[in-house]
Amino acid sequence: MIGVAGGSGSGKSTVTRQVLASIGPEMASVVFQDDYYCDQTHLSADERRKTNYDHPQAFDWPLMMQHVQALRHGESIEMPTYDFALHNRASKTIHLKAAPVIVIEGLFALFDAELRKMMSLKIFVDTAADVRFIRRLQRDIAERGRSTESVINQYLETVRPMHKQFIEPTKRHADVILPHGANGPAVDIITTKVVTLIRDLERA
């Protein structure tokens, strides 16, 4: 199991894609923590918009842990998906098969102690705050139908303070910290390590 954590817009997905490219997509099951936000069907649209999505309590930890354990035991799962435009869990799921490598990618991938104990490699993608904000602004406008003002307000009210309080401290649990995001040399070292871990598994 590999954990890939870091702030919003840090480059976690880029690191994950590069790791997959090095070992082959069929060798890994990727659990995206963003898809494990709590179901909010019982809330009004206005209440859902006010949810603090950068707090650990915004996630359905029991379901994610259940799915991770299933994958570890070689069982397939139906991974939920999240609709960021509606601020709620979508009706469709993704059928995810078990694989030799499980990658947990998300803001709080290194937050839970029980989850960390299962990991062979813990990665924190460390990117400057201004770069992360610009990336988040561009993404939320282009992909999630957000206005510039709403993205800025959310960043100041929850994203920035929650990063300092909850996400940044998880860096101390990392085996590898990637400065400046998904920089080539650091990712090369990680992918080499992952390949070595897989070979060790195959020999066992």
C-alpha positions in Angstrom: 0.0 0.0 0.0 1.2 3.5 -0.9 -0.2 6.7 0.5 0.0 9.9 -1.6 -0.9 13.0 0.5 -0.6 16.8 0.1 -2.6 19.9 0.0 -5.2 20.8 -2.6 -3.6 21.4 -5.9 -0.2 20.1 -4.8 0.2 17.6 -7.6 -0.9 14.3 -5.9 -2.7 13.1 -9.0 0.4 13.8 -11.2 2.6 11.7 -8.8 0.0 8.9 -8.8 -0.2 8.8 -12.6 3.6 8.7 -12.9 3.8 5.8 -10.4 1.2 3.9 -12.4 3.0 4.6 -15.6 6.2 3.1 -14.2 4.6 -0.1 -12.9 1.6 -0.5 -15.3 -2.0 0.4 -14.5 -3.0 -3.3 -14.1 -0.6 -3.6 -11.2 -2.4 -1.0 -9.0 -5.8 -0.2 -7.5 -6.1 3.5 -6.9 -8.5 4.7 -4.1 -9.3 8.4 -4.5 -10.2 9.9 -1.2 -12.1 12.7 -2.9 -14.7 10.2 -3.9 -15.3 9.3 -0.2 -16.9 12.5 0.9 -19.9 11.7 3.0 -23.3 11.3 1.3 -25.3 14.5 1.9 -28.6 13.6 0.3 -30.4 14.5 3.6 -29.1 18.1 3.3 -30.4 21.0 1.2 -28.3 22.3 -1.7 -27.5 25.4 0.3 -26.5 23.4 3.3 -24.3 21.1 1.2 -22.5 24.2 -0.2 -21.6 25.3 3.3 -19.9 22.0 4.2 -16.3 22.3 5.2 -14.8 19.9 2.6 -11.3 20.4 4.0 -12.0 18.9 7.4 -11.3 15.2 8.2 -14.9 14.8 9.3 -16.2 15.5 5.8 -15.1 12.0 4.7 -16.8 8.7 5.1 -13.9 7.0 6.8 -15.7 3.7 7.8 -16.6 3.1 4.1 -13.1 3.9 2.9 -11.5 1.6 5.5 -13.9 -1.2 4.6 -13.0 -0.8 0.9 -9.3 -0.7 1.6 -9.4 -3.9 3.7 -11.5 -5.6 1.0 -8.8 -4.7 -1.6 -6.1 -5.9 0.7 -7.9 -9.3 0.9 -8.1 -9.6 -2.9 -11.8 -8.5 -3.2 -13.2 -6.1 -5.7 -15.1 -3.0 -4.5 -17.7 -0.6 -5.8 -15.9 2.7 -5.2 -18.3 5.7 -4.8 -18.0 8.8 -7.0 -18.6 12.4 -5.9 -20.3 15.1 -7.9 -18.6 18.3 -7.0 -21.1 20.4 -8.9 -23.9 19.1 -6.8 -21.8 18.8 -3.6 -23.1 15.2 -3.1 -22.2 11.6 -3.8 -23.2 10.5 -7.3 -25.4 7.5 -7.9 -22.8 5.7 -10.1 -19.9 3.7 -8.7 -16.6 2.5 -10.1 -15.9 -1.3 -10.1 -12.3 -1.5 -8.8 -10.5 -4.8 -8.9 -7.9 -5.8 -6.3 -4.2 -5.5 -7.5 -0.7 -6.1 -6.0 -0.4 -2.4 -5.2 -3.0 -0.2 -3.6 -2.6 3.5 -3.8 -4.5 5.8 -1.5 -4.5 9.3 -2.8 -6.0 12.3 -1.0 -5.7 15.3 1.3 -5.8 13.0 4.4 -4.1 9.9 3.0 -1.6 10.1 5.9 -4.0 11.3 8.5 -5.3 8.1 10.0 -2.9 6.0 12.1 -4.6 2.7 11.3 -4.3 3.5 7.5 -0.7 4.5 7.9 0.3 1.2 9.5 -0.8 -0.6 6.4 1.4 1.4 4.1 4.8 0.3 2.7 5.5 3.8 1.4 4.1 7.2 2.6 4.5 10.2 0.2 3.8 13.8 0.9 3.6 16.1 -2.1 4.8 19.5 -0.8 4.0 22.5 -3.1 4.1 26.2 -2.5 0.8 27.7 -1.3 0.5 30.2 -4.2 1.0 27.5 -6.8 -1.6 25.2 -5.1 -4.1 28.1 -5.0 -3.7 28.9 -8.6 -4.1 25.3 -9.6 -7.2 24.9 -7.4 -8.7 28.1 -8.9 -8.2 27.0 -12.4 -9.6 23.5 -11.7 -12.7 24.5 -9.8 -13.7 27.0 -12.5 -13.0 24.7 -15.4 -14.2 21.3 -14.0 -16.6 22.1 -11.1 -18.5 25.1 -12.4 -17.4 27.4 -9.6 -17.1 31.2 -9.7 -13.8 32.9 -8.9 -15.3 34.6 -5.9 -16.6 31.4 -4.4 -13.2 29.6 -4.8 -11.4 32.5 -3.2 -13.9 32.7 -0.3 -13.6 28.9 0.3 -9.8 29.1 0.2 -9.7 31.8 2.8 -12.4 30.4 5.1 -11.6 26.7 5.1 -8.9 25.5 2.7 -6.0 27.5 4.0 -6.7 27.2 7.8 -7.6 23.4 7.5 -4.3 22.8 5.5 -2.3 24.4 8.3 -4.3 22.6 11.1 -4.7 19.1 9.6 -2.9 18.5 6.4 0.5 20.1 6.8 1.2 18.2 10.1 0.8 14.9 8.4 4.0 15.6 6.5 5.9 14.3 9.5 4.6 10.8 8.9 5.9 10.7 5.3 8.8 8.5 4.2 9.3 10.7 1.2 8.6 14.4 0.9 8.4 15.8 -2.7 9.5 19.4 -2.7 8.1 21.6 -5.5 5.4 19.0 -6.3 5.9 16.2 -8.8 9.5 17.0 -9.8 11.1 14.5 -12.1 14.1 13.3 -10.0 12.1 12.7 -6.9 9.4 10.9 -8.8 12.0 8.7 -10.4 13.3 7.7 -7.0 9.8 6.8 -5.8 9.0 4.8 -8.9 12.2 2.9 -8.5 11.3 2.2 -4.9 7.8 1.0 -5.9 9.2 -1.4 -8.5 11.6 -2.8 -5.9 8.7 -3.3 -3.4 6.8 -5.2 -6.1 9.7 -7.4 -6.9 10.1 -8.2 -3.2 6.4 -9.2 -3.1 6.8 -11.4 -6.1 9.8 -13.2 -4.5 7.9 -13.7 -1.2 
